[in-house]
Amino acid sequence: MEELLAAGIFIGAYVFIAVEKVHKTIIALVGASLMLVLGLIEQKEAFFSEEIGIDYNVIFLLIGMMMIINITAKTGLFQWLAIKAAKVAGGHPMRIMLLLALITAVASAFLDNVTTVLLMAPVTIFIASALKVDPVPYLITEVLASNIGGAATLIGDPPNIMIASKAQLTYMDFIVNMAPVIVVVMAVFLVTIRIVFRNRLSVSEERREKVMQMDEREAIEDRALLWKCLVVLALTSAAFVFHSALHLEPATVALAGGSLLFLLAQEEPHEILRDVEWPTIFFFVGLFVMVGAVVKAGIIEDLSQAILDLTAGNLMATSMLVMWISAFASAIVDNIPYVATMNPLIVDMAQSLWPGESGAGLLHHPELLPVWWSLALGACLGGNATIVGASANVIAVGMAEKSGYKITFRRFLLYGTPLMIQSMVISTAYVLLRYYIL
């Protein structure tokens, strides 16, 4: 009964989000409230459980980075970057799209995809405004690129951090095993968007010339504050890269960076905090509670266990099923609780296959490693299919909405799902060839 109730509320909320008649934040909070009132998840579990509760690491990472972004926006840095990028691309809209997508993917690998989207979205919206073009295709393309690029490294996407922790994998393990296929996926992605948008992006010669004549130096409004922001951004970025060695969670890094910049900039707290994307923050709160209830009801675990039972110990089949089910599951639910559910199931499967092994010997078993990489690829790349599939997607939608542009569920789906399937086909070929055929 609890499974049916949890599934019904979650599916109902998902349908309402897709229909877009009511704001997604309201739907998420109503869905979360129903889960709590009906006892499908206890308040203590929803607010404090590390397994199924609200992921405060994500929440405070977003708040901390939004604080930094809001203060940095006052300097004119994003306008400077936008004008510079537009001029490097010769004011050509297609070149700008490809350049911004590439920058976003590379940055996501070394920061994380959420932080990168927070940094890139204001740049993109300013460029689009200067060129008098719709920023939505640019924003969607960047979000997809951020999820692709973030999959390449241990720190690029939260699921990778979780998998690395459970499987005792290193930063270099991800570089060696994930980066090669991500480079291919990204290259094909860039070619594809060039074909898809070939005849859809156009700017008058007059508008291009006007952009080329802009002086990016005039965009800087407060040079003293700019240097403070650049120092804090550099320190924060370095701390993200080395957060494991520093024994600091990403949320701690973001909050520390935001607090330091607050102190140095001496900005009015009310003004900066007012501009935080609170609807997006509370959308995540509601979503985490709903997904936690679904996980507690055993729905995701039943699905995951069925995958493992179907393969009957055949690890190649397991890798393929894990990858594809993870991709479609991550398009529907947040990939963080999904990976949290799959991690112990993969460990249990390994223990049944190799009862004599334990510790790193078990987790790093040569035949098990492809399953871990399949889980990472499916969870990270699957989020590209829908608006709610990944944190970066939700952030981009919220920032676009704040600037007066609406990214609908349907429009994102039409762009994201085919490109997600394309990336999964490439990933499937990679895993089969590298780990099972060659």
NORZI-V618949 format. One record per run of one state. SS is the DSSP state (H for helix, E for strand, C for the rest). FROM is the first residue (numbers start at 0). TO is the last residue. If there is no record, write none. Layout:
# NORZI-V618949
[[SS	FROM	TO] [SS	FROM	TO]]
This chain:
# NORZI-V618949
[[C	0	0] [H	1	18] [C	19	22] [H	23	36] [C	37	41] [H	42	47] [C	48	54] [H	55	72] [C	73	75] [H	76	87] [C	88	91] [H	92	109] [C	110	111] [H	112	130] [C	131	134] [H	135	149] [C	150	156] [H	157	166] [C	167	169] [H	170	176] [C	177	177] [H	178	195] [C	196	203] [H	204	211] [C	212	214] [H	215	218] [C	219	221] [H	222	240] [C	241	241] [H	242	245] [C	246	248] [H	249	264] [C	265	267] [H	268	273] [C	274	276] [H	277	296] [C	297	297] [H	298	310] [C	311	313] [H	314	331] [C	332	333] [H	334	352] [C	353	357] [H	358	362] [C	363	364] [H	365	381] [C	382	389] [H	390	401] [C	402	407] [H	408	436] [C	437	437]]
